[in-house]
Amino acid sequence: MVKKKRFWIGIIVTLVCLYFVFRGLDIARISEILKKINIWMLLATVAVYLFGYYLRAIRWHHLLKHIKNFRPAELFPYLVMGFMANNILPARAGEFIRAYLVGAKKGISKSSAFASIMIERVFDGLVMIGFFIIGYGAFHFVERTVTDPISVEMFGRVFGTKDAVTIFAVLGGAVFIGIFTVSVLLIWKKEPTVNLLHKIFSKFPGKIGGAFNSLIDTFIEGLGVLRSKSSIFMVFFYSALAWTIEAGTYYALAYAMGIHINFLLVCLIMAVANFAIMAPSTSGGVGPFEFFGVGIMLLFSYPKEEATAYIVIIHAMILLPIILLGLIFMMTEGLDLKKIAKAKEEEANA
């Protein structure tokens, strides 16, 4: 891993982002803020946050039921283990690990399982676009009294946090809409779409082109949920519900910390921070998540210490409970990441 350029780019991005986040902080003030947290409300908020993952297991059930009708409770441990791996490994390796685990343990095609996970991400992205649009209203309805903390002059114009937020959202939205469009075309216009993709992949080295040809049919099988309007509705419904609950936990956490915050701003922070972690960074999106979350709060008059404490606690709530629960499921299944990586390598060489 340390030999890969992406790893070192991620380290640099994380360190640069964290430098700007923590530069000039009053540590004593942060300590005071943390001491005032309502622990019981914090624990209740974490419990609600984890419930959101069970809703994602229900969504995965709907994504896979045209292949095999698993109960959400069967899928929940594998979903958590996948998210746990995402939180501790770079390059969102947990997506591949989850597909491998559910394929190996439940006897379905791993590429079909991976396709279902890709569709999950697409629906997550589409829902995030909606939350961004809602949250963007904060720039019009929530009072701001401070100068933009981030400003860079380029091409004769000053670009600030609001511009960066918009660019991230537009680029992220374009990626998700593009993937969704290609996925739909693979279902409804399979032959011309496959031919076009084949032409594109033929430009790559032979190994990549061969892998594409061997995976495409089972990958399309995993997109089968897109054939049914009712299934699409259910997947979208549970995606929106899970993210709405997550936004609610951001809101509740602010009050557990004694921070008053507008729900529009919560939506904006959640959408932008989740688009930001698409950027190269270390595992769990550490760095970009904090940088943009804190930057937005500074735009809306929050003291830097309060903003930093809040965003760091949010990120800890997102990462740590899932890591702990994922490790518990790993132990109960008799698995570890090294065994999974070795098994994947052996399968690839077989």
C-alpha positions in Angstrom: 0.0 0.0 0.0 2.8 2.5 0.9 4.3 2.0 -2.5 1.2 3.4 -4.3 1.1 7.1 -5.3 -2.5 7.4 -4.2 -1.5 6.5 -0.6 1.0 9.3 -0.4 -1.2 11.8 -2.2 -3.9 10.9 0.4 -1.4 11.4 3.3 -0.4 14.8 1.9 -4.1 15.9 1.4 -5.0 14.8 4.9 -2.1 16.6 6.6 -2.6 19.8 4.7 -6.3 19.9 5.5 -5.7 19.1 9.2 -3.0 21.8 9.4 -5.5 24.5 8.3 -8.2 23.0 10.6 -6.1 22.9 13.8 -3.9 25.9 13.2 -4.3 28.6 15.8 -6.8 26.7 18.0 -7.3 27.5 21.7 -6.9 24.0 23.1 -8.2 25.1 26.5 -11.4 26.4 24.9 -11.9 23.1 23.1 -11.5 21.2 26.3 -14.2 23.4 27.9 -16.6 22.6 25.0 -16.0 18.9 25.2 -16.6 18.8 29.0 -20.1 20.3 28.5 -21.3 17.4 26.2 -24.4 15.7 27.4 -23.1 12.1 27.4 -26.6 10.5 27.6 -27.8 12.4 24.6 -24.5 11.6 22.8 -25.0 7.9 23.4 -28.7 8.1 22.2 -27.5 9.9 19.1 -25.0 7.2 18.3 -27.6 4.5 18.8 -29.9 6.3 16.3 -27.0 6.7 13.9 -26.3 2.9 14.0 -30.0 2.3 13.3 -29.5 4.2 10.0 -27.1 1.3 9.0 -29.9 -1.2 9.5 -32.0 0.8 7.1 -29.1 0.6 4.7 -29.3 -3.2 5.1 -33.0 -3.1 4.2 -32.0 -1.1 1.1 -29.4 -3.7 0.2 -32.0 -6.4 0.6 -34.1 -4.6 -2.1 -31.0 -4.3 -4.3 -30.2 -8.0 -4.1 -33.6 -9.6 -4.0 -33.8 -10.1 -7.8 -30.6 -12.3 -7.3 -31.5 -13.9 -4.0 -34.0 -12.9 -1.3 -31.8 -12.3 1.8 -33.3 -11.0 5.0 -31.9 -7.6 6.1 -30.6 -9.1 9.3 -28.5 -11.6 7.3 -26.9 -8.7 5.3 -26.4 -6.3 8.2 -23.0 -7.8 9.5 -21.5 -7.8 6.0 -22.7 -4.3 5.4 -21.1 -3.1 8.7 -17.9 -5.0 7.9 -17.7 -3.3 4.5 -18.2 0.2 6.0 -15.7 -0.7 8.8 -13.1 -1.5 6.1 -13.8 1.8 4.3 -13.2 3.6 7.6 -9.7 2.0 8.2 -8.5 1.4 4.6 -7.9 3.9 1.8 -9.4 3.9 -1.6 -12.8 2.7 -0.3 -11.5 -0.8 -0.3 -14.5 -1.8 1.9 -16.8 -1.8 -1.1 -14.7 -4.7 -2.7 -14.4 -6.5 0.7 -18.2 -6.4 1.3 -18.9 -7.7 -2.2 -16.3 -10.5 -1.7 -17.7 -11.4 1.7 -21.3 -11.6 0.8 -20.4 -13.4 -2.4 -18.3 -16.0 -0.6 -20.5 -16.5 2.4 -23.9 -16.3 0.7 -23.1 -18.0 -2.6 -23.9 -15.2 -5.1 -21.7 -13.6 -7.8 -19.2 -11.2 -6.3 -19.4 -8.9 -9.3 -23.2 -8.8 -9.0 -22.8 -8.0 -5.3 -20.3 -5.2 -6.2 -22.8 -3.8 -8.8 -25.4 -3.6 -6.1 -23.0 -1.7 -3.9 -22.2 0.7 -6.7 -25.9 1.4 -7.2 -26.0 2.1 -3.4 -23.4 4.7 -3.9 -25.2 6.2 -6.8 -28.4 6.6 -4.9 -26.4 8.0 -1.9 -25.0 10.6 -4.3 -28.4 11.5 -5.8 -29.8 11.9 -2.2 -26.8 14.1 -1.3 -27.5 16.3 -4.3 -31.0 16.8 -2.8 -29.6 17.6 0.7 -27.1 20.0 -0.9 -29.9 21.9 -2.7 -31.8 22.1 0.6 -28.7 23.1 2.6 -27.7 25.7 0.0 -30.7 27.7 1.3 -28.6 28.4 4.4 -26.7 30.9 2.4 -30.0 32.9 2.0 -31.9 32.2 5.2 -29.2 31.9 7.9 -27.4 35.0 9.0 -23.7 35.3 8.2 -21.5 37.9 9.8 -17.9 36.8 9.1 -15.5 37.2 6.2 -15.0 34.0 4.1 -12.2 32.1 5.8 -10.9 30.7 2.5 -10.3 33.0 -0.4 -8.0 32.5 -3.5 -7.7 34.8 -6.5 -7.7 33.0 -9.8 -8.2 34.3 -13.3 -9.0 37.7 -12.0 -11.7 36.5 -9.6 -11.7 35.7 -5.9 -12.9 32.2 -5.1 -14.0 31.4 -1.6 -15.6 28.6 0.5 -19.0 29.0 -1.1 -17.5 28.6 -4.6 -15.5 25.5 -3.4 -18.7 24.1 -1.9 -20.6 24.6 -5.2 -17.8 23.1 -7.3 -17.5 20.0 -5.1 -21.3 19.5 -5.3 -21.5 20.0 -9.0 -18.6 17.7 -9.8 -19.8 15.1 -7.3 -23.4 15.3 -8.7 -22.1 15.0 -12.2 -20.2 11.8 -11.3 -23.2 10.2 -9.6 -25.7 11.2 -12.4 -23.3 9.9 -15.0 -22.9 6.5 -13.3 -26.6 6.2 -12.8 -27.2 7.0 -16.5 -24.7 4.4 -17.6 -26.2 1.8 -15.3 -29.7 2.4 -16.6 -28.4 2.2 -20.2 -26.7 -1.1 -19.4 -30.2 -2.5 -18.4 -32.4 -0.9 -21.1 -29.9 -0.5 -24.0 -27.5 -3.3 -23.2 -25.9 -4.1 -26.6 -25.0 -0.5 -27.8 -23.9 0.5 -24.3 -21.7 -2.6 -23.9 -20.2 -2.1 -27.3 -19.4 1.5 -26.5 -17.8 0.5 -23.2 -15.9 -2.3 -25.0 -14.4 0.3 -27.3 -13.4 2.5 -24.4 -11.9 -0.4 -22.4 -10.1 -1.7 -25.6 -7.8 1.3 -25.3 -6.6 0.0 -21.9 -4.0 -2.8 -21.5 -5.2 -6.3 -22.5 -5.6 -7.5 -18.9 -8.1 -4.7 -18.1 -10.1 -5.3 -21.3 -10.2 -9.1 -20.6 -11.4 -8.5 -17.0 -14.1 -6.1 -18.4 -15.4 -8.8 -20.8 -15.5 -11.5 -18.1 -17.3 -9.3 -15.5 -19.8 -7.4 -17.6 -22.6 -9.9 -17.7 -22.6 -10.7 -14.0 -22.2 -7.0 -13.3 -25.3 -6.2 -15.3 -27.2 -8.9 -13.3 -26.4 -6.9 -10.2 -28.0 -3.8 -11.8 -31.3 -5.8 -12.3 -33.0 -3.7 -9.6 -33.2 -0.9 -12.2 -35.6 -2.9 -14.2 -38.4 -2.4 -11.6 -39.8 1.0 -10.9 -41.1 -0.2 -7.5 -37.7 -1.5 -6.6 -36.1 1.8 -7.6 -38.6 3.6 -5.4 -37.9 1.4 -2.4 -34.1 1.9 -2.8 -34.5 5.6 -3.1 -36.9 5.7 -0.1 -34.5 3.9 2.2 -31.6 5.9 0.9 -33.4 9.1 1.7 -34.6 7.8 5.0 -31.2 6.7 6.2 -29.6 10.0 5.2 -32.4 12.0 6.8 -31.8 10.1 10.1 -28.1 10.8 9.7 -28.9 14.6 9.3 -31.0 14.3 12.4 -28.0 12.9 14.4 -25.9 15.8 13.2 -28.6 18.1 14.5 -29.0 16.2 17.8 -25.3 16.1 18.4 -25.1 19.9 18.1 -27.6 20.2 20.9 -25.8 17.6 23.0 -22.8 19.9 22.8 -24.8 23.1 23.5 -24.4 24.4 20.0 -27.4 26.0 18.4 -27.6 25.3 14.7 -30.1 25.7 11.8 -31.2 22.4 10.1 -30.5 23.9 6.7 -26.9 24.4 7.8 -26.8 20.8 9.0 -27.9 19.6 5.6 -25.2 21.7 3.9 -22.5 20.4 6.2 -23.5 16.8 5.7 -23.8 17.1 1.9 -20.5 19.0 1.4 -18.5 16.9 3.9 -19.6 13.7 2.2 -18.8 15.0 -1.3 -15.5 16.2 0.0 -14.4 12.7 1.1 -14.4 11.7 -2.6 -11.1 13.6 -2.7 -7.9 11.6 -2.1 -7.2 11.3 1.6 -6.3 8.7 4.2 -8.9 6.2 5.3 -12.3 7.5 6.5 -12.0 10.8 4.6 -10.0 12.3 7.5 -8.9 15.8 6.5 -11.3 16.9 3.8 -14.3 16.1 6.0 -12.9 18.4 8.8 -11.6 21.0 6.4 -14.9 21.7 4.6 -17.1 21.1 7.7 -15.2 23.6 9.7 -14.9 26.0 6.8 -18.7 26.1 6.3 -19.3 26.7 10.0 -16.8 29.6 10.0 -18.8 31.2 7.2 -21.8 31.2 9.6 -20.1 33.0 12.5 -19.2 30.0 14.7 -16.0 30.3 16.7 -13.3 28.1 15.2 -12.9 26.1 18.4 -16.7 25.3 18.6 -16.8 24.5 14.9 -13.7 22.2 15.1 -14.9 20.4 18.2 -18.4 19.8 16.6 -17.1 18.5 13.2 -14.4 16.3 14.8 -17.0 14.7 17.1 -19.4 14.2 14.2 -16.6 12.4 12.3 -15.8 10.3 15.3 -19.4 9.3 15.6 -19.4 8.3 11.9 -16.2 6.3 12.1 -15.6 4.8 15.6 -18.9 2.9 16.3 -18.9 1.3 12.9 -15.3 0.3 13.3 -16.0 -1.3 16.7 -19.1 -3.1 15.5 -17.4 -4.2 12.3 -14.5 -5.7 14.3 -17.0 -7.5 16.5 -18.7 -9.1 13.5 -15.2 -9.9 12.1 -14.4 -11.9 15.3 -17.7 -13.7 15.4 -17.2 -14.7 11.7 -13.6 -15.8 12.4 -12.3 -13.3 9.8 -9.6 -10.7 9.5 -8.6 -8.3 6.7 -5.4 -10.2 6.0 -7.3 -13.5 5.5 -9.7 -11.7 3.2 -7.0 -10.1 1.2 -5.1 -13.4 0.9 -8.3 -15.3 -0.2 -9.0 -12.6 -2.8 -5.5 -12.9 -4.2 -5.6 -16.7 -4.3 -9.0 -16.5 -6.1 -7.6 -14.0 -8.6 -4.6 -16.2 -9.4 -6.7 -19.4 -9.7 
